Amino acid sequence: MSLDFLRPLEEPFFEMISEYSESSLSCFVSIYTKKHGFPKLEGVSIAVLGVQDGRGSVNNDTTGYGVDAIRAHFYKLYPGNWSLSIADLGNIPQGETVSDTYFAVKEVIAYLVKKNILPIILGGGQDLTYANYRAYDCLEQLVNVVSVDSKFDLGTIDSPLNSNSFLSKIVMEEPANLFNYSNIGYQTFFNSQNEIDLLHSLYFDAYRLGEVKDLKVVEPIMRDADIVSIDIGAVRMSEAPGNGNATPNGFYGDEICAISRYAGISDKVTSFGIYEFNNRLDKNGQTAHLIAQMIWYFIEGYSFRSKDYPYCTKENYIKFIVPHEDEDMVFYKSNKSGRWWLEIYSRGDNKYKRHALIPCTYKDYLDAIAQKRPERWYKALKKIN
């Protein structure tokens, strides 16, 4: 069974958190321990799991062994007004080889996703995003990956799979399930112009750190994501010192929490990972505490999901047709949430059906009225047709 890869939390740690307030998350979440056994998954919406392997992380030795430090802060927090069930499934230990760990991560995530349980992965290197992506092979559908990172992590075709090269493996290796990749928060001086040009040539999306300081830009990006991967190195060093590659610039703590909430509120996101935390470098538990709050905000967002796409029919939208000289543009506004979508007419394979409605903003609609084609429409059209 896929879940056999998981190991329970150590009893001393569980005894420590059992002393927290009875109103805290320590009593709200079903936790896998030797004493209490594996949690029942029936009715569970979200599952937390740790991955204790950081061998694929570049310049960030020992990452992957601090996930319980995150839990120590997370379980002190109090739940919101959440009517959902959460389980902590313990940790996937380091395999004999990194490939063994990737296989275990892939199998566990695939099992949970097929059961409609959203995994929150707390792991070592961001290379685990590759294993997360491969878990979707069994679903036989194209997926969108969103990475919050100061770098693209493209590497080269010949580079070994690690935290600096996982994206090229996702893009190039078969089976090719990737429809779109979006980067949020890249810093230009960490990425070569060749890499930036390559992403544009593939019609992928990349948003500089300064562009997404207006966090409203992030919402439609997250709304179209299946997999969200956050490198904690995207947060500035002063806010998150527990990372071997931390740098002076990046997101502030409140900003990364808001981004996590946007990921949670997206109806489409089915897995969420936070990587590259290094407990050895953390100061006073500052980074662990921040990640705990990011998880909290993700769950808070999840509890407010509107379920207005792709669950509803078009009768639940207001339809807007904007005439254009060559082809009209069709927008939909949700009666439920007020969010906007733009329809793409696919002339190609039916496998693109679930990507025919792409999230957009009211500004995109206004741009269309002004006869300006939204960039997201152009990129999606190129990929579909």
ZATOR-999436 format. One record per residue (C-alpha): x, y, z; chain. Coordinates in pm, 1 decimal, padded with zeros to 6 digits. Layout:
<rs>
       east      north         up   torro
          X          Y          Z       A
...
</rs>
This chain:
<rs>
       east      north         up   torro
    00000.0    00000.0    00000.0       A
    00130.8    00348.6   -00087.3       A
    00081.1    00479.9    00264.8       A
    00319.3    00216.7    00403.8       A
    00601.7    00458.0    00317.9       A
    00487.8    00687.8    00599.8       A
    00630.3    00676.5    00953.0       A
    00454.0    00804.2    01267.6       A
    00564.7    01106.7    01465.9       A
    00795.6    01024.0    01753.7       A
    00623.1    00978.5    02088.8       A
    00830.5    01244.8    02275.6       A
    00723.6    01502.9    02017.0       A
    00359.4    01396.2    02037.6       A
    00372.8    01409.7    02418.7       A
    00507.2    01766.1    02393.2       A
    00231.9    01893.7    02166.1       A
   -00033.8    01708.0    02366.0       A
    00035.6    01960.8    02642.0       A
   -00076.9    02247.7    02420.1       A
   -00415.9    02409.2    02472.2       A
   -00716.0    02185.0    02410.4       A
   -00845.5    02455.3    02176.1       A
   -00530.8    02452.0    01962.0       A
   -00465.3    02265.6    01639.2       A
   -00294.5    01988.8    01838.4       A
   -00644.4    01865.9    01930.2       A
   -00807.2    01959.9    01598.5       A
   -00584.6    01745.7    01371.1       A
   -00575.8    01364.3    01370.2       A
   -00206.6    01276.5    01408.4       A
   -00028.4    00954.8    01314.3       A
    00157.7    00816.2    01617.6       A
    00250.5    00466.3    01731.4       A
    00016.0    00502.5    02025.3       A
   -00290.0    00617.4    01830.4       A
   -00217.6    00447.4    01498.5       A
   -00281.0    00572.7    01146.1       A
   -00563.4    00829.7    01116.2       A
   -00884.2    00726.8    00943.4       A
   -00893.2    00902.5    00607.1       A
   -01266.8    00887.4    00551.2       A
   -01396.0    01244.6    00532.0       A
   -01044.8    01396.3    00550.4       A
   -00997.4    01700.8    00326.0       A
   -00630.5    01789.1    00391.9       A
   -00333.8    01571.8    00488.9       A
   -00001.7    01705.7    00618.0       A
    00309.1    01498.3    00545.9       A
    00679.5    01556.0    00591.6       A
    00961.8    01436.0    00366.3       A
    01291.6    01382.4    00547.8       A
    01524.4    01394.5    00250.7       A
    01726.8    01697.3    00146.6       A
    01991.2    01526.9   -00066.0       A
    01858.0    01696.8   -00377.3       A
    01889.1    02041.6   -00223.1       A
    02185.6    02246.0   -00350.8       A
    02383.8    02448.5   -00094.1       A
    02130.4    02375.3    00178.6       A
    02265.8    02071.3    00362.5       A
    02048.7    01901.4    00627.7       A
    01723.1    02043.5    00497.9       A
    01446.3    01788.6    00538.8       A
    01517.1    01710.3    00902.1       A
    01335.5    02003.1    01058.5       A
    00974.2    01933.8    00967.1       A
    00880.2    01861.5    01328.9       A
    01006.2    02210.4    01421.1       A
    00738.6    02345.4    01185.0       A
    00478.8    02118.7    01345.0       A
    00578.3    02239.2    01692.8       A
    00470.8    02592.6    01596.8       A
    00175.5    02487.1    01381.0       A
    00004.9    02286.9    01653.6       A
    00026.6    02580.7    01896.2       A
   -00194.8    02785.5    01663.6       A
   -00571.2    02792.0    01694.6       A
   -00798.8    02680.6    01412.2       A
   -01024.2    02922.4    01231.7       A
   -01392.8    02865.6    01180.7       A
   -01316.4    02558.0    00971.2       A
   -01568.4    02283.8    00899.7       A
   -01317.9    02038.5    00757.1       A
   -01115.7    01740.0    00870.8       A
   -00732.8    01743.4    00872.5       A
   -00490.7    01456.1    00929.3       A
   -00115.1    01453.9    00988.3       A
    00023.6    01141.8    00823.4       A
    00372.7    01164.4    00969.9       A
    00689.9    01156.1    00761.6       A
    00837.9    00983.9    00458.4       A
    01191.4    00892.1    00572.8       A
    01498.5    00922.6    00354.4       A
    01516.4    00633.2    00109.8       A
    01827.8    00434.6    00033.8       A
    01867.2    00652.5   -00274.9       A
    01710.4    00985.3   -00370.5       A
    01517.2    00800.0   -00641.2       A
    01364.1    00581.0   -00370.3       A
    01243.8    00892.3   -00191.0       A
    01098.2    01034.6   -00514.1       A
    00910.6    00708.9   -00570.8       A
    00766.2    00710.6   -00218.0       A
    00658.9    01076.0   -00247.3       A
    00500.3    01011.4   -00586.8       A
    00306.3    00708.2   -00463.6       A
    00177.0    00874.8   -00145.4       A
    00066.8    01193.6   -00322.9       A
   -00096.9    00996.5   -00606.4       A
   -00293.6    00792.7   -00352.4       A
   -00414.5    01102.9   -00167.6       A
   -00503.2    01302.5   -00479.2       A
   -00706.2    01011.4   -00617.7       A
   -00892.1    01005.6   -00284.2       A
   -00962.9    01381.1   -00318.9       A
   -00740.7    01452.1   -00017.6       A
   -00515.4    01754.6   -00062.8       A
   -00158.6    01690.8    00059.2       A
    00046.5    01966.1    00221.9       A
    00407.1    01857.3    00171.1       A
    00673.5    01981.6    00411.0       A
    00999.8    01864.6    00271.1       A
    01363.9    01897.7    00196.7       A
    01473.7    02026.1   -00142.4       A
    01240.9    02178.5   -00397.4       A
    01342.0    01896.8   -00630.6       A
    01058.2    01707.7   -00458.3       A
    00830.2    01916.3   -00681.1       A
    00931.8    01676.6   -00959.1       A
    00805.2    01376.5   -00758.3       A
    00487.9    01570.1   -00679.8       A
    00437.3    01638.1   -01051.2       A
    00497.3    01272.5   -01145.7       A
    00221.3    01173.0   -00899.6       A
   -00027.7    01319.9   -01148.1       A
    00073.9    01070.1   -01419.1       A
   -00196.0    00836.3   -01290.8       A
   -00466.5    01100.3   -01345.2       A
   -00390.8    01120.5   -01717.7       A
   -00456.6    01492.4   -01737.0       A
   -00252.5    01801.0   -01813.2       A
   -00157.4    02002.0   -01505.6       A
   -00041.7    02353.3   -01421.6       A
    00251.2    02408.5   -01185.8       A
    00304.2    02734.1   -00995.5       A
    00639.1    02791.2   -00826.5       A
    00702.5    03073.1   -00580.5       A
    01076.6    03117.4   -00614.6       A
    01344.6    03375.0   -00686.5       A
    01488.3    03140.6   -00952.2       A
    01341.1    02930.1   -01232.8       A
    01547.6    02620.4   -01142.0       A
    01577.2    02520.3   -01505.9       A
    01931.0    02383.7   -01501.8       A
    02031.6    02206.6   -01822.2       A
    01918.2    01890.2   -01994.5       A
    02233.6    01713.8   -01876.6       A
    02210.5    01837.8   -01516.3       A
    02130.1    01577.0   -01250.5       A
    01789.6    01619.4   -01091.9       A
    01820.8    01856.2   -00797.8       A
    01668.6    02173.3   -00655.2       A
    01834.4    02384.4   -00926.6       A
    01726.0    02175.9   -01226.2       A
    01390.8    02009.9   -01154.9       A
    01196.3    02232.3   -01394.6       A
    01385.2    02113.5   -01702.8       A
    01302.1    01753.4   -01604.6       A
    00933.7    01842.1   -01569.6       A
    00931.7    02013.6   -01908.7       A
    01132.9    01759.9   -02105.3       A
    01067.7    01414.2   -01963.7       A
    00787.6    01179.8   -02070.4       A
    00504.1    01145.9   -02001.3       A
    00458.7    01517.3   -02069.6       A
    00166.5    01625.1   -01852.2       A
    00258.2    01991.9   -01811.2       A
    00021.9    02245.4   -01967.1       A
    00151.0    02560.3   -01799.7       A
    00424.2    02669.2   -01560.6       A
    00410.7    02998.1   -01372.5       A
    00682.7    03151.1   -01160.7       A
    00590.1    03406.5   -00896.5       A
    00854.7    03637.5   -00756.9       A
    01163.9    03574.1   -00967.5       A
    01453.8    03815.3   -00928.9       A
    01614.2    03899.8   -01262.3       A
    01975.4    03897.3   -01143.1       A
    01940.7    03531.3   -01035.4       A
    01825.4    03417.4   -01380.6       A
    02008.7    03439.1   -01711.3       A
    01848.1    03619.5   -02002.8       A
    01856.0    03289.3   -02193.2       A
    01638.7    03130.3   -01925.9       A
    01396.2    03422.7   -01927.8       A
    01372.8    03406.6   -02306.5       A
    01320.4    03030.0   -02297.6       A
    01024.8    03059.8   -02061.0       A
    00867.6    03321.3   -02287.3       A
    00925.2    03103.9   -02595.0       A
    00740.4    02818.7   -02421.6       A
    00452.0    03060.5   -02344.2       A
    00502.4    03009.0   -01972.6       A
    00437.7    03285.6   -01719.6       A
    00703.7    03457.0   -01511.0       A
    00632.2    03746.3   -01274.1       A
    00912.2    03952.9   -01127.5       A
    00910.6    04018.9   -00755.6       A
    00815.9    04382.5   -00809.8       A
    00519.6    04287.8   -01031.2       A
    00355.9    04070.8   -00765.0       A
    00399.1    04314.8   -00480.4       A
    00043.2    04400.4   -00581.9       A
   -00082.1    04068.4   -00447.6       A
   -00408.5    04089.8   -00641.4       A
   -00204.4    03980.5   -00943.1       A
   -00137.5    03647.9   -00767.8       A
   -00501.0    03537.8   -00730.4       A
   -00577.1    03441.6   -01093.7       A
   -00235.9    03273.0   -01121.5       A
   -00310.6    03052.4   -00821.9       A
   -00666.5    02995.4   -00941.8       A
   -00528.8    02813.0   -01244.5       A
   -00275.9    02598.6   -01052.9       A
   -00294.6    02226.3   -00980.4       A
    00041.2    02204.2   -00802.2       A
    00187.7    02485.7   -00589.8       A
    00553.9    02468.5   -00486.7       A
    00706.3    02730.1   -00255.6       A
    01079.7    02766.9   -00201.5       A
    01111.5    02936.1    00138.5       A
    01415.6    03110.0   -00013.6       A
    01166.1    03331.4   -00198.5       A
    01117.4    03505.2    00137.9       A
    01381.7    03761.0    00235.4       A
    01653.7    03650.5    00476.1       A
    01544.0    03885.3    00753.4       A
    01202.9    03717.1    00757.0       A
    01313.9    03355.6    00696.5       A
    01679.9    03291.0    00789.3       A
    01634.2    02912.2    00796.6       A
    01754.2    02851.6    00441.2       A
    02105.1    02798.0    00303.6       A
    02024.2    03010.4   -00002.2       A
    01843.0    03295.3    00172.5       A
    01902.3    03639.1    00017.0       A
    01839.3    04001.5    00122.7       A
    01539.3    04056.5   -00106.9       A
    01217.7    03862.6   -00142.1       A
    00866.5    03849.9   -00003.1       A
    00782.2    03966.1    00346.4       A
    00619.4    03726.4    00590.9       A
    00270.4    03870.3    00554.9       A
    00301.7    03860.8    00175.3       A
    00395.3    03491.4    00159.8       A
    00106.3    03415.1    00396.5       A
   -00133.1    03601.3    00165.2       A
    00006.2    03407.2   -00132.9       A
   -00050.1    03083.2    00058.9       A
   -00408.4    03187.1    00126.2       A
   -00464.5    03252.2   -00244.4       A
   -00332.8    02902.0   -00314.8       A
   -00572.7    02756.7   -00060.1       A
   -00876.0    02941.8   -00190.6       A
   -00817.4    02815.6   -00545.8       A
   -01069.6    02544.8   -00635.4       A
   -00816.2    02386.0   -00867.2       A
   -00512.9    02341.9   -00638.2       A
   -00481.9    01977.8   -00532.8       A
   -00132.9    01973.2   -00376.6       A
    00073.6    02232.4   -00191.4       A
    00440.1    02206.2   -00091.8       A
    00681.7    02422.1    00107.8       A
    01047.8    02333.8    00061.9       A
    01407.9    02425.0    00146.6       A
    01354.3    02487.2    00521.4       A
    01678.9    02429.2    00711.9       A
    01621.1    02403.1    01084.7       A
    01997.0    02413.7    01154.8       A
    02014.3    02770.4    01020.6       A
    01691.7    02895.8    01174.6       A
    01706.0    03167.1    01441.5       A
    01473.4    03127.1    01738.4       A
    01238.1    02917.8    01526.8       A
    01151.1    03222.3    01315.6       A
    01130.3    03042.9    00979.2       A
    00953.5    02739.7    01125.4       A
    00697.2    02971.7    01282.0       A
    00645.4    03155.2    00952.2       A
    00592.0    02828.1    00762.9       A
    00343.4    02720.5    01030.6       A
    00148.5    03039.2    00965.0       A
    00169.4    02982.2    00588.4       A
    00007.3    02641.6    00639.6       A
   -00258.1    02802.3    00858.4       A
   -00338.6    03060.3    00590.3       A
   -00349.8    02793.1    00320.3       A
   -00606.2    02596.7    00522.2       A
   -00796.9    02916.5    00594.5       A
   -00815.4    02981.2    00220.5       A
   -00922.9    02622.2    00155.8       A
   -01210.2    02660.8    00401.4       A
   -01340.4    02954.5    00194.9       A
   -01332.4    02784.6   -00146.1       A
   -01622.3    02903.7   -00361.5       A
   -01635.2    02589.7   -00575.8       A
   -01747.7    02801.8   -00869.9       A
   -01509.8    02634.6   -01117.0       A
   -01494.9    02376.5   -01259.0       A
   -01787.1    02250.3   -01051.0       A
   -02058.3    02481.6   -01184.2       A
   -02212.5    02507.5   -01528.8       A
   -02202.7    02821.1   -01739.8       A
   -02554.6    02906.8   -01622.1       A
   -02390.3    03015.4   -01297.4       A
   -02198.7    03288.5   -01479.5       A
   -02276.5    03617.2   -01647.8       A
   -02145.5    03599.6   -02004.1       A
   -01976.9    03898.0   -02168.4       A
   -01887.7    03903.8   -02538.7       A
   -01629.4    04158.8   -02648.8       A
   -01623.2    04203.9   -03030.8       A
   -01283.8    04194.1   -03196.4       A
   -01193.6    04229.3   -03560.1       A
   -01061.4    03873.4   -03603.5       A
   -01226.1    03681.2   -03317.8       A
   -01466.5    03781.3   -03039.5       A
   -01350.3    03736.3   -02681.8       A
   -01585.9    03569.5   -02435.7       A
   -01564.6    03640.5   -02062.4       A
   -01754.3    03484.3   -01773.9       A
   -01813.5    03636.5   -01432.9       A
   -01912.5    03407.1   -01147.3       A
   -02240.1    03493.6   -00977.6       A
   -02103.5    03325.1   -00666.7       A
   -01762.6    03486.0   -00614.7       A
   -01744.9    03772.2   -00864.8       A
   -01431.1    03620.1   -01018.4       A
   -01363.9    03636.4   -01391.8       A
   -01272.1    03376.7   -01657.5       A
   -01181.1    03404.0   -02022.7       A
   -01283.3    03136.5   -02272.0       A
   -01034.2    02991.0   -02517.2       A
   -01165.6    02808.9   -02822.1       A
   -00963.5    02493.4   -02873.7       A
   -00924.8    02368.2   -03227.6       A
   -00701.8    02086.9   -03114.1       A
   -00712.5    01780.5   -02892.7       A
   -00993.4    01731.3   -02640.9       A
   -00728.5    01690.7   -02367.7       A
   -00724.5    02070.5   -02342.6       A
   -01091.5    02086.1   -02243.5       A
   -01025.4    02162.4   -01874.7       A
   -00798.7    02451.8   -01980.4       A
   -01055.1    02617.8   -02207.8       A
   -01157.3    02858.9   -01931.7       A
   -00861.1    03048.9   -01793.0       A
   -00876.2    03271.8   -01484.2       A
   -00843.0    03642.0   -01547.8       A
   -00920.3    03976.1   -01386.8       A
   -01168.3    04255.7   -01441.2       A
   -00876.1    04455.6   -01580.5       A
   -00831.8    04191.3   -01853.2       A
   -01195.0    04248.4   -01947.9       A
   -01143.6    04625.2   -01959.8       A
   -00830.4    04575.0   -02171.9       A
   -01033.0    04360.9   -02412.8       A
   -01292.3    04637.9   -02444.6       A
   -01004.6    04871.1   -02532.3       A
   -00911.3    04618.7   -02804.3       A
   -00603.5    04496.5   -02617.3       A
   -00557.4    04120.3   -02612.3       A
   -00470.8    04000.9   -02258.7       A
   -00132.2    03829.6   -02254.3       A
   -00270.8    03528.2   -02067.9       A
   -00523.7    03477.3   -02352.0       A
   -00248.4    03486.5   -02613.4       A
   -00025.9    03238.6   -02428.4       A
   -00309.0    02993.8   -02358.6       A
   -00423.7    03008.9   -02719.4       A
   -00073.3    02926.9   -02843.2       A
   -00051.5    02622.7   -02617.4       A
   -00399.0    02489.8   -02699.8       A
   -00386.3    02544.5   -03075.3       A
</rs>
